[in-house]
Amino acid sequence: VGAILGASEVSAPDLRCSFTLGPMMRFLLIMWLACVLPAQTLRVYHVDVGQGHATLIVSPTGSTCLVDGGDSAAGSGVLLPLLGTLGIGFLDHVVLTHFHTDHWMGLAEVANAGVGIGTAWDRGNQNVGGGVSAYLAAVGNARSTILPGTVIDLGGGCTVTCICVNGQVLGGAFVDPSTGSQEENARSVGLKVRYGNYHEAIAGDLTGGGFGEPDVEALAAPVLGDVDVMVLNHHGSNTSNHQPWLDALLPEIGIIPVGNGNSFGHPHSEPLIRMLALPSTVGLYRLQMGSSNPGGVAVNGTLLIESDGSSYTVSGGSLIPATFTVDEGTGPQPTAGLIVGDVVVSEYMNNPLVVPDSDGEWLELMNTTQDPIDLAGFMIRDQDNDAFMLPSLTIPSRGYVVLARNATSSQNGGITADYQWPTGAFYLANASDEIEVVTPTGKVLDAIIYDNGATFPDPNGSSVERRDLQALPLASNFGEATSVFGAGDYGTPGVGNSLDQTGPFVLLTVAGPLTPGSTATFIVNGGVPAGSRSYILGLSECAEPGIALPLSGRVMDVCSTPLLAASIALPGFAGSTNVFGIASAQLPIPPSPALTGLTFHMTGIVVDGVAPEAVLAIMDNMRLEIN
Ligand SMILES: [Zn+2]
C-alpha cells in the first residue's frame, strides 16, 4: 500500500532552497527574472479563410508554421495581409494536410507572392493527381515528405508532431486510404501541437468511416490522445469527427474552419451535437456560420489562441476573450470541480396552455451531486442571444430550483418559482430552441437542443421532462409530463418528474481523518432500492474530466493512471454491497509528512450484478486532501 501514495513523495516540492535565500532575496530574484525573460507565449491563428482551412502557428521564439492556406484568393486576400501585420516575411515551415484546393491554393499564392519558405511539408507523391502542379511549382525545392513521427521543432519548447499521413499512424496502425470514397481526405496529415501542457489537434479533412470512406480517425485518435483545442476535421462534416475520435481527444475547445454559403452544408448537425454532448467541451466556435445547423458560436473572423503552456486565451472576431486552464494543469480548477451533468435541465415548459407564454414559461434545474451548489454567476442561455445570469441561489443536493419568466403564482399557471429571470432576457421558443447551463468560468454542464418535434417531444400545455437525470440530453431521454399541476397544465415543477427513470444515486463518504499514518475508511451506500450490487472504486490524481463510460455516456472523474490501477486492488475497493446496500473500503496512508497537502480524487461505479456492462450509477467525485 505504501507504494501507492509513497510514489508521490518523489514529486513532493523540494524546499531546500528556502534556507539559502531569504524572502526578500527570493522576491527580488523573481522580479528580476520577470524583467529579463521575454514573454513565453505560443500564438495559434485559426485564420478565417471562408470555406477552407489555414492555421498559423507562431512559437514563443517567433518561429512560424503555416498549416494549409485556404482556397483561391485566401492567400492574397487574407494570409498576406495577416503575415504583413505580424511582420512575418518568411515561414520556417509550411504543412499541407492534403492536396485539395481549399487547403493548398492559398499556400501557392503566399509562396508566389515572395514569402520565403524553409520547409514545405506534404504527404508525398502517392496517388497525387495532376491538378496540384501549381502548388508543387510554387514551393519548389522547399518541398519535403512528412511521415508519422516527424517532429517539427519550433523552438522554445513548442513542437508539431505528425501523428498520421496516408492512412499510416504513428506506432504502426494502417488503413488503406484508397479503398474508400474519400481517398484524398483519408490521406490527410494529422498533427499534434504541443507547448507545455497546451495541446492542439489539426488533421485536415481526415475521415472517420461509416459513409464508405476509410476510418483513419479511430486508429489515430488513441495515439493523438487528450488535447485542449481541436480543429474539427473536414470543416465539421459528418464523415468525420466521430465518437471514438472525440472520446480520445476530449477537447475543451472545438474550432470549425468553415465558410458561409458552402455547398456541402458544413458544419453538419451530427458533429455539432456530438461535440456539445462531449463531457469535456467548454466552447465550440465556427470561424464563419456556414450552414444554419444549430450549435456553437460564429466568430466571424480569425480566432487567436495564446498560451503560456498552462492556460490559454481565446479571442478574435466577435468573441469576448476568455481564458481557460489546460486540462492537465495543477492550478485551481476553474469550475471548482463541477463536471458535465452535475447540474442539468430536468424539465422545461416552453408552450403552456392555461396561461400565455409570456407568463407561463419556466425551466427546472436539478443538482445530481451529493453536495449543495450555489448557482451565483451561473448563466442560462440559448445558442443565439438569449441569456441571463443567476444570483446567489442554492440548489440542494439532488434537489431542484425552478426559474420562471413570471414568478407570480396567480399569473404563471400555478407554479412556485425560485427565481424570475429579467424581462426580455430569455425566451423558450415553441418551435426550436436551446437551453444551456453554464458555470461562471464558461463550462457548459448541460445543453438541450429541442427541434420543433422532429426528435424531441413538442407538447402544448405540458412540460418536457428528462427521464434519466444522470444521462445525456438526447431526445430519447425526454418525454411529455403525465401529471397535472397548478391551473391545469401538465408538469412537475420543483418536484420529481412523472417520467423519472433515474437509477439509484450512490453515496460515498469518508470516515476518519486523512493524515499520514492513518487509515481512512470509505463507506459506499448503494442507494434505494438496496441489496447486493457490484461496485468498483478508484483513486486518481488527474484533473477532471476523466473516463466517459461508453454505453451510458456518463463521466467518471478518474483517469487511467497507475494510481487507479493500484487502488482498485486495495481491500474493499471492488466487491459487492451487502443486503442493505452498504460496503466499506480501507485506504492506509503511509506515515510520510511529505504527503501533506497532496490532493487526489476518488470515485466509483455501481453495476448491475447480472449485466455488468449496465452501469447503474456513478458515485460523485470526492476531492481528497491529505492534511
Ligand atoms: Zn477541405
Boltz pocket constraint, residues with backbone or C-beta under 6 A from the ligand:
constraints:
  - pocket:
      binder: B
      contacts: [[A, 52], [A, 53], [A, 100], [A, 102], [A, 103], [A, 205], [A, 234], [A, 235]]
      max_distance: 6.0
